[in-house]
């Protein structure tokens, strides 16, 4: 009891108690979480990792002490600051990048869009070389993905195939910027504008990348109708889990909110009633007049909101983000320069024209005539404690999830997926995340060169 009385005497009010608690959390970070060890060759080099300090831990603690748990003040702050930073009018947090893609697509299926509404059986142009959740919402809804090949060494959609891929049922293009390298936004946007197609930019691997069209430079994710981001730990910034859907369209923004928040017609923020001032005086569908607007559903939606604890971390990550981008560019440039000596045996990546990428990773493809086996190269690198990754699905159509669709009408392939199959068999990547030091990059380059040289002996 005496000890309890002493604590109460020291903590005069809740605000002071919070600050004392956060000060202890900061001490904990510096004592137990801060990385104080110098890199030694042979230490594990991951392809990605979280980069944080005591500020994220203190923000998380602050949100925990609120115990609001669902979307709240930190989410509001992040959405406001993120929208201002990336340059859009509206940003909506969700619980993952995959959910962001789901909401982005489902918003385009809303009847409010009239003739531009995507209906089951309509087509969406995309690529098979990428992550499955760019394509999954299209298939799950009953629309039809149309797969187009990609280019090497940009690893993005081959825009020369767009006209051939289009049909009378084409309603949208939904593709990702591969590992931070923007796809040809100039060509894709012109194509979409020509035919009044929706453009969804899966920006989950490219947050902070820039692209210039006709002298105007914007962040990727803001050129299309909707952009999406992921805040999973390996990504450019993290909330642990989390994602974001953003747009400049008031109508699309309202639809995004609806599909994210159970499909309801009401846009009242969490914990607020009668935000619009007309909660009990509307007439909706076949419901009785005055039915509570908070429980009117205009769409078949979901609950994909983020928690305030996640958002609190994101608020601090966003402050560090410009430094993260620059470090990724530095690491990518250093690794590219170090590996030029083996470019006769491997294909090194190239930035898209008119772009300034915020790199997620460094792609390497073994040349067809090099005598190298990709798997042997990656096994050597992994054996030296350096983590590698393949370019996600390689060719998504080859995966077991497509077995049930083969021979059916569920998707269409435009031409041959020659480069997609080449990437499936010959490509891998390593990380350039901002926690990597020059020593780590140099060691990684040395091991990769040894792997290539060993493979050609």
N, C-alpha and C positions, 0 to 999 in steps of 0.2 A: 504493500500500500504506500509506504513511504516513497518508493521509487516512482510509483504512478503519480504521486503528488508533485514530485520534482519535475517530471515531464510536463505536467499541466502548467506548472509555474513558468517553465521555459517557453512553451508554445502558447502564446497569449491568444491567438486566433487562428482560424483555418488557413488564412493566406500565409501567415508565418510558418505554420506547420508544413504546408506544401513546400515552401522554399527550403526548409530544413531537410525534408525528405528527399527532394531533388538534389540537394547538395551532397547527401550521403550516396545517392545513386551515381553522381558524377565521380565521387571518390572510388566507388566500386568499379566503375569503368576503368579508371586510370590504374587501379591496383590489379585488376583481374582480366580485363578484356582488351586493353590497349596493346597493340602489336609492337613490342619493343625489341624483337629479335631481328638481327640482320640476316638477309638471305644467304644461304650456303648452297652451292651447287649440289643437287641431289634432293633438296627439300621439295616437297610437293608443290607443283604449280597447277592450280585449277584453271579451267577454261573461263571461270567467272567466280565472283565472290562479292559479298556485301562490303561496302565501304561506308563506315559510320563512325561516330564518336559519341561522347557523353550527351550531346545535344539531342540526338534521336532517342536515347534511353530516357532522358529527362522528360521529353515531350510525351513519350509513351506512358511514363509514370503519371504525368499530369492528366492524361486522358483516363487512365485507370482510376485515379482518385475521383474524377467526375462520376465514374460508374454509369455513364449514359449508355455505353455498349454499342448501340446502333449508330447510324449516321447522325452527326451533330455538328458542333461548332468548328471542330477541326476539319471536317469534311467540307463545310461551307467555305472555310478559309482556303483550303487547298484548291477547290474548284475555281474560286475567284482568282487566286494567284496564278494557277496553272494557265487558265484562259488568257490572262493578261500576258504571261510570258510567251506562250506559243503563238498568240496573235489571233484568237477566235473570240466570238461573242459568248459562246456557251460551252461549258465543260461539265460532264456528269460522271462522277466516280461510280465504279462497279467493283465486284469482288475479284475479278481476274481479267487478263487480256482475252482469254477465250470467251468470257461473258461479254466483253466489250464487242467482239466480233458478232456474237449472237444478237445483241441488242441493235448494233448498227444495221445488220441485215434485216431483222424483224421490223424495224421502223419503216423499212421500204416496202413492207407488205401491207401497210395500213390502208384502209379504204379511203381515208382523207386525201390520198395522193391522186385519186381519180384515174385517168388513163395511164399514169406512170406507176401505179401500184403493181408490185411484183406478185404474180399469181402462180399457183402450182402449175408446172409445165413450162413456165417462162425460163429463159436462159440467162446465165451469168458467166461472162468470160473470166477465166482465171488461169492458174498454172498448177501443174501436178508436182512441181519441184518446190516444196515448201512445207509449212506446218499444217497439219490436218484441220485445225479449227478455223482456218481461213475459209475452208470449203464446207465443213460439216454443217453450218446453219443452212446453206443452200440445199443440201441433200435432205436434211431432216425436215425442211419445210415442204419439200416436194417440187422444188424448182430444179433446173438441170444445169450443172456446171459444164462449161465448154473449155476443155484443156488445150492450152497453147504451149509450144516449146519456149525455151529460154535461150539466152545467149551466154557464151563463155568468152571472156572472163568477168563479165558483169553479173552473171547469175540472175538476171531479171528477164521479164517477159520480152519475147521477140515481137516488137511492135509491127514488123512487116507482115505479120499473120493476122492482124486485127480485122481487116476487111473480110478476109476469107472466113474468119470465125463467126462473124455476125450473121444472124438470121432475122426473120421478121419477128421472132419471139424474144430477141435479145433485149434485156431491160437494164443491165448493169455490168460494170467491170469491178471486180473485187480482188485485189492482189496486194501482196506485201512488198515492202522495200527490203531486199535481202541482206541481212546482217549489217544494216546501216547504209547500204549502197542504194540510192534512189533508183527506181525504175524510170524509164523515159517519160517523165511527167508531161513534157511538152507534147509529145505524140499522143499519149493516152488521153490527156485532157481534151486535145483537139478532136480526137475520135469520138469521145463521149459527148462533147458539145455539138458535133455535127449531127449525131443521131438522137440527141436528148436522152442519153443514158446516164444512170446514176454512177458515180465513181466513189467507191469506198477504198480508202487508203489504210491498209493494215500497217500501222506504223509501230508495231510492237517491238521490232528489232532496230528501229531507226530514229528513236526520239532524239531530237537535236540536229538531225541532218537538215541541210538546206539545199534548195533547188531554185534556179533562176530561169524565168520565162520572160522574154521581151524586156529585159533589164530590171524586172522586179524579182527580188529574192524573198522567199518565204521558207518557213520550216515545213518539212514534209508532214503530211497529215492535215494540212490546211489548204491544199490546192483542190482537193475533191469535195464532195458533198458532206462526207463524214470521215473522220479519222479516228483510229483506235490506238491505245497504248496499253502496255503491260507493265506492272510493277512487281513481278515475280523476282525473287532474289538475284538471279543471274542478269537481269536486265539493266538498262542504263541507270535507273534509280529504282529503289525498292520500297515497298510497304510490307514485305513478307509475301502476302497475296495482295491483289488489287489490280485495277485497270481503269481506263478512262475512255469515254466516248465524247467526241467534240465536233462542233458544227457552227456555221454562221447563220443557219436557217432557223428562224423562230418556230416554224411548223415542225421541222425535223426534231428540234430540241424538245418540243412538247411531246412528240411521239416517243422519243428516246426515254424521257422521264416516265411515260406511261408504261411502256414495255418493261422497264427496269423495276417499277413499283407496282407489281401485281396486275398491270393492265388497266389500272383505274383511270377514270376520266379526270379526277381531281388532281391538282398539282400542289396541294398543301404540303409544306415541308414536314418532316417527321416531328411529331410532338406539337404541331400547330393545327388548330381547328378553324374553319371558316376563314381561311386566308383570302379567298376571293370575295367574301362578303355575301355570297349567294348559296350558302350551304343547303338551305331548306326551301328554296323557291324555284327549282328547276323542273323541267319535264324531260326525262331521258328514256328512249326506247318505249317499251310497254310497261314501264314502272309507274306506280302511282305518282301523281304530282307532289312535289316537295320531298321526294325520297332523298335521304341523306346523301349528299354528293360525295362524301368520303367513301361511300360503298357502292358507287356506280362504276361499272367496268365496261370500257369501250373496246378493249382488246384482250386477247388471250395472252397475258403477260406472265411475269416471273417476279420473284423477289431476289434481286441480285445486287442489293446495296452493299456498300463497304461499311466496315465498323469505324467508329471514331478513333479507336486505338491505331488502326492501320493508317488512317488519314493523318494522325498526329506525327507519325514517323515521316510520312510523305512531305509534310510541311517543312521539316528540317532538311530532308534530302533535296528538295527543290532549291533551297538556298545554296547548296553545294554544287548543283547540277552543271552550271557553266564550267566549273573546274573539271568535273568528270569528263565532259565532252572534249575539252582540250587535251586531257591526259590520254584519252582513247586515241585521239588523232596522233599524238606524239608517239605512243607505243606502236601503232600501226605503221607509221612512217619509218620508225627505227627498224622494225622487223622486216618491212619490205626492202629496205636498203641492204640489210644484212643477208637476205636470201637471194639477191640478184645473181650471185655467182652460180646458183643451181637452176637458173631459169631455162636452161637448155633441156632439163629433165622434168621440171614441174612448171605448171602454169601459175603465175602469180596473179592476184586479183587486180582489177583496175577500177578506179572510180568512174561513175557515169559522167558523161559530158554535162557541163552546166551545173554540177553538183559540188557540195562540200559535205562529205559524209561524216556522221557521228558513228564511228565503226563499232559494231557489236562483236565482231570476230574477224579473223584473218583466214580467208579461204585459200586452199592449195589443192590443185589437181595434178595428179601424175600424168605426164604426156603419154599418149597411146603408143608412141614408138620408143619410149624410154627404157623398156624392159623392167619397169618397176611394177610391183603389186601394191595397191593402196593398203590392203590389210596388213601386209608385212611391214610397210612403213609406219603405220599407226601403232602396230604392236611394239615396234622398236621404241617409238617415242613414249608410249605408255609404260614400257619397261623401265624407262629412265625417269619415271615419276612426273610426267607431263601429261595432263589430261587433254584428250582430243574429242571431237564430236564430228559426226557426219552432218551433211546439210539436211537435217531433219528427215523427212520421208524419202528423200532421193527422188523416187517416182511414186507418188501416192497411190496410183492406180494398181501398182504391183502388190499392195498390202492386203492382208487377210480381210480387212473391213470391206474391201471391194468384191470379195468372192461372191457374195450374195447378189451382186449387181451385174455380173458379167453376162453379156449377151442380151441384156435388157435395154430399156430406154432411159435409164437413170442418169446417163451422162453422155457427152459427145467429145471426141478427140478431133482436133483440127490438124490435119497433116500428120507428120511423124514427130515423135518426141525424142529425137536423136540426141540432143544435148542433155535432156533430162535423164536419159538412160546412161549417158556418159558420166554425168555427175553422180548418179546412183552407184556406179562402179569404181569411180576414180578420184572422188573428191572428199576432203575432210577439212576441218578447221580447228584453229587454236585461239585462245583468248587474247584480248588486249585490254582487259578491264582496268579501271583507273587505280586499283591497288597494286598493279604490277610496277616494279622498279626497273630501271635500265639494266641492272644486273640480271634480273629475271628474264627480260626480253633477250638479252645477249646469250644467256645460257640456253634458252629455248631455241634460238636460232642455230646455235652450235649443235644441239642434239638433232634438230631437223635435218641439217646438212649431213650429219653423220648417218642418219637413217637413210637418206637418199643415196649417199655414197656406198653404204653397206649393201643396199639393194641392187646396185649395178656392178658389184664386183664379180 
